[in-house]
Structures are given as C-alpha cells and as structure tokens.
C-alpha cells in the first residue's frame, strides 16, 4: 500500500538575519559610504546622480532595492573620482566591515541552528546507509558564497581590517585637512602682506608725508609701521627713547601747541634732489636733515637719514636703516 507523504512548508525567512543582510546590506553600505563622503567633502551634488539613476531604473521596472543600490554606488563613485587617495581607505573599510558583519550573521545563524538540533538514536544498519555529503565550492569563492563555509577567523580578520582601514582613513583625512588649512593660512598671510606692502611709502615724498603727519597729529603709528625692527631700534636710540613710538612723541613735543597744521604745511615740499639718492640695487637714501621750513620754527627740522628698500610685493618700501642727523 502506497503511503502519501504530506510535506509542511517551513517557516518563512522574513526574520532570517542572513537573508536581510544579503538583501539590504549592499544598499545600506552604499548609503552609509555616501553619507560619510558627503560630510567629508561638503558636496551634496552627487546625490542628484543617485536620484537620477534610481528614477531611470525604476521606469525600466528594476527592483527598487536594486535600483537604490546602483544609484548610491554611482553617487559614491562620483565622490571618489575627485577624492584624494585616502578616500579609498573608507571604501575598503566599508567593504571589509560589510563582509565582517555578513559573516558574523552567518556564524550566528549556524550556532542557532546547531543549538536547536536534537540527537535521535538510529540503528547501525541505518547509520551505515547515511553518508555525509562532501561540500564542494569554487576555490575563488568568498566565504558565504557558492557553498564555501565561514570560519571564525574570516569574520575576525574582516572586522579588524575594516577598523584599521577606517582609522587610517580618519587619520589621513585629518592630516590632509591640517595641510589644507596651513596652505590656506599661508595664502592669507601672503595676501595680507601684499595688501600691507601697498600702503608702505613708495618714494621719498611719501616717506616725508607719513613722518610730517605722524609728528603734526601726534600719531606715532603713521611713521613707525614702516620701520623694520633694527631701524626702529636705531631711531629710538637716537631719540633717547625706549621705542619708536616714544621717539616720535619726542619730536611731536617740539611742535608748538596748535601748530600741527602749520608744521605739516611748512615742510611738505622741503625735499630737493640733493636730499634723495637712488642706488642701483633699488635702495633709496633720503636725507631729511636741515629741512627748509616756511615759516621756520614751526617744528623739528632734523628728522634723520632714512634708508628705504623695496618690499617683496605691493610696490612699497620698508625703512630698513636710520641714522641721526650729525
């Protein structure tokens, strides 16, 4: 008499973590990598490529999960094409950690299945007929694919490698950010120096104008900013002061009260060709001793001998040396 065998369908795999990782893992990994690259680069435009690819594949009837994965991968590639070398460390970290998580899920599922099995005693005759199939898989297959088993060292190696790549990427990123900040600061310093050099006196007339204004208005900063430290120290020593600013104050005290405008106007055109010497190196020596004041007595007429050298940029000149009038 034939027996009819009724096979009951096993429970669904909706709660299987391995199946969930297999289906949603690539999409999750691509999205997480995209978020990391987005935050590191500060550029959100590649997400538009992802949306465009997702829309086209959806119109073609491709599964939404697959279409989303492809779109996220396209966005990741757009970021990485223009990304420094250390950006690929994050890609390697994402791949290694993804494999480690998948293999860990497979290992946990295998343990759960092993713990739920029950040993059933069988006869020797039946045991002789039972053979264990030899697992066969392709040599190049990764663990968890094509029947290749997952070993614990696979999981540990993948997770450790992913963590190392992630740490290396973060360190390289911070070093690159620091280098970019140094370059940006160097550019700002160069721009600041060029802008500052533009307000330096360019010739003897500018030099006289700055010093007359500083003395007449008692604003030492108008004169001292153009002095290099050695020149400023020489000027302060010549004036018997402890700083360039105090030396200019000493000259300003020689201007009668309320006579600042008169002093400024009296010596504005006091320099002649004999007072200025142009050297072949671009240096200018300006002799501002015995200025011809009109009217005389409105203020100091012996300011000293100034040596002017061109600045590195901007067209201005620094006062690099000072000598007291004899």
Secondary structure, DSSP 8 states (H G I E B T S, - for coil): ------------STT-HHHHHHHHHHHHHHHHHHHHHHHHH---THHHHHHHHHHHHHHTT--HHHHHHHHHHHHHHHHHHTS-TTHHHHHHHHHHHHHHHHHHHHHHHHHHHHHH-------HHHHHH---------TT--TTSTT----HHHHHHHHHHHHHHHHHHHHHHHHHHHHHHHHHHHHHHHHHHHHHHHTS--SHHHHHHHHHHHHHHT-THHHHTTB-HHHHHHHHHHTT-SSHHHHHHHHHTTS-TT-HHHHHHHTTT---GGGEEE-TTS-EEEEESS---SSTTSS----EEEEEEE-SSSS-EEEEEEE---
